[in-house]
Amino acid sequence: MSQVKIYGISEQLMPVREQLSDLIHECIMDVLGLPAGKRAHRFFPMARENMFYPEGRTDAYTILEISMMAGRSVETRKRLVRTLFDRIEAQLGIAPNDLEICIEESPPCNWGFRGIHGDEAKLNYKISI
């Protein structure tokens, strides 16, 4: 299980929203092994005056917050971050300097979906990879 929040300046984010969602989900499927039907993305387009970002970034500055059940190895999480940086730059032209990624994990028992706790769910993908 994962959920992704994507923040960026509206004029930059909205024209690439569908492509970015597809690309993020492809990376998650490839690295984490989630099925195609497990996409949960939310976009937060910001007015330029409401998006402050670090020096040296451009208006393409984008933040990805990925929430997922704990259990993936450090190597797997690092591979996801690297894959996102590489593919987003190659396919959408957003430079790694303009992309920040944060993976937040919580135990499966803290998740609830389909009326049950995450630690009770029978998943069709692995968490411990």
C-alpha atoms as one frame of an Amber mdcrd trajectory, in Angstrom:
protein
   0.000   0.000   0.000   1.259   3.469  -0.833  -0.190   6.915  -1.215   1.536
   9.783  -2.972   1.087  13.526  -2.502   2.543  15.768  -5.201   3.087  19.479
  -4.580   4.195  22.090  -7.084   3.457  25.476  -8.609   0.161  25.153 -10.434
   1.337  26.499 -13.800   4.174  23.969 -13.854   2.434  20.992 -12.228  -0.959
  20.880 -13.911   0.236  20.530 -17.538   2.276  17.416 -16.609  -0.064  16.014
 -13.941  -1.225  12.919 -15.836   2.227  12.113 -17.210   3.786  12.564 -13.775
   1.177  10.343 -12.130   1.748   7.636 -14.749   5.501   7.898 -14.324   5.388
   7.778 -10.508   3.109   4.760 -10.625   5.352   2.978 -13.140   8.302   3.490
 -10.782   6.310   2.204  -7.807   5.165  -0.859  -9.761   8.676  -1.578 -11.041
  10.511  -1.112  -7.744   7.915  -2.024  -5.103   5.935  -4.531  -7.147   2.547
  -2.906  -6.545  -0.168  -3.896  -9.045  -1.413  -1.460 -11.678  -4.722  -0.927
  -9.858  -3.082   0.329  -6.645  -2.595   3.970  -7.667  -3.441   6.540  -4.987
  -2.109   9.973  -5.988  -3.220  13.402  -4.842  -2.035  16.598  -6.492  -1.648
  19.870  -4.625  -1.162  22.647  -7.177   0.022  25.770  -5.409  -0.212  29.420
  -6.328   3.309  30.739  -6.881   2.956  33.094  -3.915   2.167  30.123  -1.630
   5.126  27.965  -2.641   8.404  28.913  -1.029  11.333  26.781  -2.040  15.069
  26.633  -1.413  17.532  28.899  -3.169  18.816  27.581  -6.465  15.549  25.890
  -7.471  13.233  26.892 -10.302   9.457  27.135 -10.637   9.542  23.443 -11.628
  10.311  22.630  -7.959   8.182  19.602  -7.063   7.759  17.684  -3.810   6.742
  14.003  -3.685   5.618  12.609  -0.339   5.212   8.840  -0.458   3.427   7.183
   2.471   3.669   3.424   2.657   3.574   0.474   4.995   6.879  -0.207   6.686
   8.825  -3.269   5.638  10.853  -2.373   2.562  14.622  -2.521   2.883  16.812
   0.577   2.764  18.126  -0.669  -0.586  14.594  -0.908  -2.010  13.634   2.566
  -0.781  16.835   4.072  -2.174  16.218   2.319  -5.500  12.724   3.873  -5.624
  14.117   7.364  -4.990  16.871   6.925  -7.623  14.395   5.529 -10.157  12.058
   8.486  -9.607  14.884  11.025 -10.004  16.181   9.376 -13.173  12.879   8.766
 -14.953  11.267  12.092 -14.041  14.281  13.963 -15.372  14.512  11.841 -18.541
  10.820  11.896 -19.402   9.538  15.199 -18.002  12.673  17.326 -17.830  12.329
  18.094 -14.116  15.920  18.284 -12.898  16.888  16.363  -9.745  17.702  19.729
  -8.151  14.015  20.665  -8.556  12.647  17.417  -7.128  12.400  16.461  -3.462
  11.198  13.033  -2.416  10.280  11.911   1.072   9.237   8.372   1.933   7.246
   8.100   5.142   6.581   4.643   6.542   4.235   3.429   9.223   3.465  -0.082
  10.495   0.747  -1.994   8.621  -1.423  -1.926  11.770  -1.660   1.867  11.368
  -3.278   1.524   7.939  -6.961   0.910   7.350  -8.557   0.091   4.004 -11.404
  -2.050   2.686 -12.792  -2.061   6.256  -9.802  -3.831   7.845  -6.415  -3.045
   9.370  -3.397  -3.237   7.074  -1.800  -6.005   9.126  -4.893  -8.176   8.592
  -5.125  -7.630   4.836  -4.250 -10.307   2.307  -2.185  -8.347  -0.206  -1.316
  -9.447  -3.719   2.164  -7.930  -3.423   5.037  -8.140  -0.952   5.895  -5.552
   1.663   9.193  -7.068   2.811  11.387  -6.523  -0.237
